[in-house]
């Protein structure tokens, strides 16, 4: 005849069950997450406006996060930039190249990837573009060397002045490195000479001449990057590499128009930009 | 039953040591070292692959020694305004060889006329003028060259499109605004500048600097590699000869066609060169530019003007010279 359970044993059994339930309640979501969550994350880094020291600081930090964060499996650069400082464009190029060496990096050209803006996307694994985006302008532009200021006493003949000949030669040297960088990463359907003309092409033409790979949106780029990283399911995290706001200036132009402009970095000598180098960007025009 | 206080303290310390020790030990086992940055292989940034050797600038500007002392007038009016500094190598060479260089500057002396200056001159040099010469001045220049005075017109692309009109009646190639020229000068000179500039992308120099070599005529003697920046192409007809031609592979900006282009031409007493930068101190000794400058100096002082006071008097306005807006000549 079975003995009647001891009341204290029942209590212990009940406590064990309750403890198991509580433990399961804590561990079950973790187990569920482990089996049903995304395989990883695709980081989308937006690079807009002109390429300056502060915008590249941001972009480089985001790319470093992507390389060091285990959950980030791929990066998409969403680019809309006319270029900017030559040195900062090179710095961004190297950060992108370093990231592309350890994970899939894909580009999506929004409106423009020209000059330094194209330098940034050149080393990526695949470049998507909108049909009407502007791509190319692989070239260098420099401000003329200043004349010798007469009101200063200088330690040497080239202090605070320059010779056009040196600037011309250095433009050629920077251009050579820029062109070689593009040729290193891109299999172009145009001659080096045509590339050196530094023309800007619409997206469709850029697909044909090999500056980009195909027409597509950022969604296409994210999907491609995730596939390259072997992610069946993924999260997307977005980062912005906008330059920090510089000094805002209210100016009144000759015709009475009020313009709000933002001063950019200190003027450099060499630029990789689709237009003339500017030391300020007009962000509001009350005309 | 009362708990032993020592046992309680011991239990407390044991629990703390185990937990804190585990917290310290787990990272030692599981942590990863910061990965070393990926080494980038970018030979395009290595100095040996990218830097351009600076071309030596040597040589000296030489002139033939047997020319009599001559007077060369340089036009500083008509928007040309060459500074003495910008053409110093040529001026210094002429002066050092016993010749006189005068600048015609109507701003400095409002009573001065070009024809007065030409009457005293053996040669007239004008560099990229931007304002039209009056009919009287064009007639004066024509009489000056008819008498054996030397005329040299230098251009740069900024003014070359208009130069053919400014001097179209003088140099003699018809322009869109002047129509076919009927002056005897047109059959005499038949040289003009074309619009646009020449460039060369395949050299180590900046694309806007082209290499030119002597073809025919004294200006190109001994010139194998003149380096001309922003050179305008020159078109010749009739008996005019190409004095300097750009290397094969030169492209004209307006047509984007490759080839060898005339960049200097001469006929009799008149010469045109589609560039003026080669006279600047920075460029005077680049390539064979010093040879070209020497040839130009010789050309300026090699004329024999007769009568010596030509143009004898200001000529009333004649048919020479376009009156309409300047238009570059057609052609490619």
Interface residues (C-beta under 8 A of the other chain):
Chain A: X67 X68 X90 X94 X97 X98 X101 X102 X163 X164 X165 X168 X169 X171 X172 X173 X176 X177 X180 X181 X184 X193 X196 X197
Chain B: X34 X35 X37 X38 X40 X42 X43 X44 X45 X49 X50 X51 X52 X54 X201 X202 X204 X205 X206 X207 X209 X282
